[in-house]
Amino acid sequence: MPLEVYINSVSQPSRTVLCYLKLSGIQYNVHEINIFAGEQRTDEFARINPFKSVPAIVHDGFNVWESGSIVAYLADAHNLDNQWYPKDIKIRARINSYIHWHHRGLREPILAYLRTKALAPKLFGAPEPTAEVEQGLIDGANKCLDTLTTLLADTHYVAKTQQPSIADLFAFHEISVAYNRQAFLESHPVVKAWFEEIAANPIVAEFEAIKDQILKKILG
Ligand SMILES: N[C@@H](CCC(=O)N[C@@H](CS)C(=O)NCC(=O)O)C(=O)O
């Protein structure tokens, strides 16, 4: 069954979906959507994802959007039961709990700092944030990394699983683009050790390298 995958290589949820596909051995055709040129905002793309964002997939003519939903759909459609999103209902519940929290709990504060401090000034000529605004953004990022430290306390993985799961990849990809990432990791040693372990996965590293190359070109 043909699987068309619409992503952008610098998009964090796109990289989570790409990693899941590759780690699970699923064949797919990739379509790079230039979100900086607005390719996601066309009427044609809205028929694939009504929210006009990446990632999205079309599987045998059926379209699915939202990264968490895409992973769940792919696991069911391919009858997969691997460590990344296992069938065990209790492990899945823990992973789903993390993913539901993730979008606002981790992605939003980390992205807010990156957007305000780097993306908006460099790409759209927005003014640099004031020191007070920046401190608020730093506090928000620190708070979510404190929560992550608590989550990691039991098993060393964010969904309290015994092995890394898709939840770790969701979290990893957001932190990998954090503005001033090294400073945040130094002040959160438990997160740093976990981050380095996930980064060492060769498939994660492959997509990271592509993202780093593109971001270097965009942000200098
Ligand atoms: N909650 C969505 C987030 C999707 C999202 O925000 N994608 C970004 C890239 S990381 C995007 O397409 N942005 C372009 C736009 O919103 O115009 C998911 O997890 O799939």
The ligand as a Gaussian input file, in Angstrom:
#p B3LYP/6-31G(d) Opt

LIG

0 1
 N        0.633000      19.532000      16.655000
 C        1.162000      19.395000      15.315000
 C        2.152000      20.503000      15.091000
 C        2.445000      20.698000      13.621000
 C        3.270000      21.954000      13.387000
 O        3.194000      22.940000      14.122000
 N        4.073000      21.910000      12.309000
 C        4.868000      23.048000      11.961000
 C        6.294000      22.645000      11.689000
 S        7.085000      22.041000      13.131000
 C        4.340000      23.673000      10.676000
 O        3.961000      22.991000       9.749000
 N        4.352000      25.011000      10.624000
 C        3.943000      25.756000       9.488000
 C        2.746000      26.601000       9.740000
 O        2.123000      26.432000      10.806000
 O        2.449000      27.444000       8.893000
 C        1.802000      18.002000      15.157000
 O        2.317000      17.485000      16.155000
 O        1.763000      17.436000      14.052000

